[in-house]
Amino acid sequence: MKKILITYPWLSLFGGGEIFCEYCCNLLSKKYKVDLMYYDNGIKINNFLRINKKVSLIGIKSKNIIIDFLASKTMLFAQFFLIYFNLKNKKIRDYDFVYSS
């Protein structure tokens, strides 16, 4: 079974981006193994998001205080950190397809 990685900055909000991310994960999880990587900003995942239980949620947090502060406050910075984290740790080699939403 092919593996797909989807990165999304925060799952604590509920808006158009989160709904699209939820829809994509649920749709893709019917045929593929899907991992959803998000920046763990310390706020609980929004209860309105109904992500399929087949989707693995992977919360990432920086050990650097400055990076953590910026990524917790700015969604764009959180997304850049997720991309950097995957490239640095070569996590993307484990997946057949990587989607940064």
Disulfide bonds with the S-S distance in Angstrom:
none
